[in-house]
Amino acid sequence: MTTLAPPPGQESARRSHRAGPPADGGLNSRARRLFTGPEDDPRWARPALWGILLLATALYAWNLTSITGNTFYDAAVYSGTKSWKAFFFGALDSGSFITVDKPPFALWVMGLSARVFGYGTWQLMLPMVAAGTGSVALLYRQVKRDFGAVAGTISAVVLTLTPITVAITRDTNPDPILVLLMMLGAAALMKAVRNGKLMPLVWSAVAIGFAFNTKMMQAYVVLPAFFLVYLWATNVSLGRRIRNLAVATVALVVSSAWWMVIVDLIPASSRPYIGGSTDNTVWDLVIGYNGFGRIFGASSSVGSQGNGASFGGSSGLYRMFNEIMGGQISWLIPFAAIALIGGLVLRGRAPRTDAKRAALMLWGGWFVLHFLTFSLAEGTFHPYYVTAMAPGIAAVAGAGGVLLYRAFREGSAAKWAWVLPAAIAASSVWAVVLLQRVSGSGTVYTVAEIVVAVAGVASVLGLLMGRFTKRHRLMGFAALAAVVALLAGPAAYSVSAATSSTNGTNPTAGPSTGGGMGGGGGGGGMGGAPSGTKSGTKPSGSAPSGTRPSGSGSAPSSTSNSSTSSESGSESGTQQAGGGGMGGGTQVSSEMIAYLKKHQDGATWLLAVSTDQTASSIILESGQPVISMGGWSGSDNAMTLAKLKSLVKSGKLHYIIVSSDGGQGTNSAIATWVKAHGTAVKSSAYRSSSSSSSSSTSSGLYRLDASDVS
């Protein structure tokens, strides 16, 4: 093959040499096409796709049973296997006291896997790996349809090797499910653009609606691009386009809001508290904590629950390139930006309904909208959010890159002699900068830096020499060198993410470079386990006893993974019960959990603690429901004094942990009442005499019975 992307006539001629289908045209023909691809594909295309999918699966599933997921979501999935009520609401505990701070669709997917196969690491990870690999296959199909097999292959490889995508797909956060649903929406939209029919557009809206029920308003980031592409490029009358969009909007609203409406219509006394909300409604969660709070942070009156916490650096257009985020997502942003502009210019005189321009508008809009949203967001921001931007970058890099190459190869020297080499040079230089930031972190990064530099220079020089000397074979090899140069850095980070442990709460790829808290097991800080905690409690790799759908009984086997340096001085096998308010500063040990289970006395909940992080770890270790009184940050108003008295009086709760300082804010009244009416449980009640020299000290644990409620 003399060029990376031969002209259509030459490509068709080569395809004609492929063997024709069997005469029967039956199952044998279909089975052959599954592995070799359609007859009009290049011979290498389908084997290359299978190789990419195998690579993606290997990266996402490598050493799968040792993966440490997010204990917050792991506990919610486990609770959902014990209670269909907890399953429907996405409750953290099987007693359904409080929900997680996201809608439950991703929990449902993992929960169904756990109910079918039993609860364990691979059972929870199976849907995530499938979603990640499925996204790669879907992107290949979409880009190939409009731009050919070369573009589809490049896009699939870029998505596969996006470092943050590898890191988050090896976790139990909902983002891989979100990305797959959004891509299904994009695929259906493009089908509607091509054929002008209503139903594909409706299915696109439904897919985005399910994405909304995975991560709320993040699913809507792509909607402006969806609406614009359909309104501009569909080959039907303007009136029909507007009508179809109106119908699809109705489908979007229904598919997005049905769970929220049902939950908010159920009386608060009959459902769990909505974690992350300020008024115990899903609607408040949508517009506040998971909506405007993410964009405007604590300064917004409707988004005060955003808390302003950022684990990806300060907001601004440079955020995607800073020391935390740069190695996660930014490798191909310079190339993609130039390729997008160049591709749109090349298709500038095409008809309004041109499919290639419509696809560039869609994927370019996906890329740009996510870039601006994530860069400028002032609320809570985690690095792994940007995995949603990866399909846009990958698609534009593949499609736009091939368009630029063909124009460079065939166009006038004055017009195109510099655009493609400039794009390659820009991203190659940026890759060297990123790798310089982590120099000394490992041999793989040093090797990657050398490969980028050598391949980048060879590519740029080869393209220019080949273009001006008309040596097409040289240009083809230079284009392949460009692919190597642009992907060497992301590949090094991706391999690191696949072969080393990461923070389950806030995973990132590559070496630790800042407050992102990932990087091969780096942890600590907000968003990870509380100080002194053994973070990363994970389900076992095999189905534990009593965790199948119809079973009850033993808890899931759990293993603790230390990810913070602040663990020194804490007792082995202990977990700190939250910080601030109720439950702060108290160690919850395995001995305490054993004591609580022995003296649970028929109560629904084993214990009440201050935060989700503490509750989730205890749920996974004990297999029993645990109340999180303050949600993720400890600031939710889920527990009131009246509610606590009611639970104690009815015998549903006996034990609660309060901090030594009596708590803060609304929690102080509960802490004061518990100390006045409860019975303090000294550590000597559950610790062996050899466990600690201070075995008779107060543990912050209190026992409450119905007789304690006046």
Disulfide bonds with the S-S distance in Angstrom:
none
